[in-house]
């Protein structure tokens, strides 16, 4: 028998010097030729003893002759997930280079993928900083710190806030107008970060927030028994999807049709769901007929689901007779499952049809054009972060800081009240079943937010509306309006 010995604790990983990769470029943006510097760099977050505990890697695009820094804006951008790197907003819409994918709901196919100069990039109007949260991209914990220490609503917001304040100090940009933008969970992160940086007399205010594919109140997206808000909030997206795929007939005026469905959802559908088993048979039949007319689903199927429509079920059922499913991130996309008898789709065609193009493009661009040589792979998505995400923090009294479902919408209302000049722009894809546009509208109506100070825009595409060329042009034009305001 071997003698038992006490295993020595593994030595903490050696902390390397922060990486910094600088390249110089020229491009024409909004008709204006600009020389700019791209900086891919580690920025270390420190513990109270001044020891590095994590690095956040970012990509800063700075105009070489910006003029007065007090008038030159800087915009911080990231994606969501949680667990996603920033490649989607970086290479899809707002960076100086972007990857081209079909915008009509068809697959990008196999490589090579086309990466082109992006003349719509905002570098003529603002410097740009793309942030990869810890655990994504090249960002990671250091020393004895674990990645999961940053996997949570509060911890993540604090880390991103710390990065932003350090970046402003490092680049001497505290006088500059500041904007922040996120996509999907990145909209939740944007509000949480803005709240932490401004709250508690911290006084770090933003001129504007760009919220793309918005989710602030997770009540609106959790399809669970007893919670009728998602069913009501997703109905208009079901309707425009059914219209797009020819499952229903509607007036040629799409906006008027959407308003009609909104009215039904609030005035009749919500009331029927709230009544539940108390709903009178005659009223149930009336609601059932309208629900079928708006969704393209059969009355028999809707009757069996008790008038409630889970988005996964909808995606499987709408075109079942054709043997295809519709996408989640963008319902214009169609996919094929192993069989047609199941209740839920196998996967999301709106994701897998373009993921290869973005993954290939960002890795090639970062390593060959920005000359980044970190010696490790770029982490596109960290599923561990999503699975271990702490949706509830702790208050001093031990209670949750985000009681119930996560809802940062009241924080946005507070920011509006305390920062009367802060602008907020929300961009919504009509075919987005991940963050439905009517869910956002319901969030605004019920959380102390001043709707008159929210610029709402809608696009004929899905969650990543920039894959659709006309929507990309509108999206960038609308972002310019935010910067100019």
Secondary structure, 3 states (H helix, E strand, C coil): CCCCCCCCCCCCCCCCCCCEEEEEEEEEECCEEEEEEEEEEEEEEECCCCCEEEEEEEEEEEECCCCCCCCCEEEEEECCCCCECCHHHHHHHHCCEEECCCCCCCCCCCCCCCEEECCCCHHHCEEEEEECCCCCECCEECCCCCHHHHCEHHHHHHHHHHHHHHHHHHCCCCCCCEEEEEEEHHHHHHHHHHHHHHCCCCCCCCCEEEEEEECCEHHHHCCCCCCCHHHHHHHHHHHHHHHHCCCCCCCCCHHHHHHHHHHHHHHHHHHHHHHHHHCCHHHHHHHHHHHHHHHCCCHHHHHHCCCCCCHHHHHHHCCHHHCCEECCCCCCCEECCCCCCCCCCCCCHHHHHHHHHHHHHHHHHHHHHCCCCCCCCCECECHHHHHHCECCCECCCCCECCCCCCECHHHHHHHHHHCCCCEEEEEEECCCCCCCHHHHHHHHHCCCCCHHHEEEEEECCCCCHHHCHHHHHHHHHHHHHHHHC
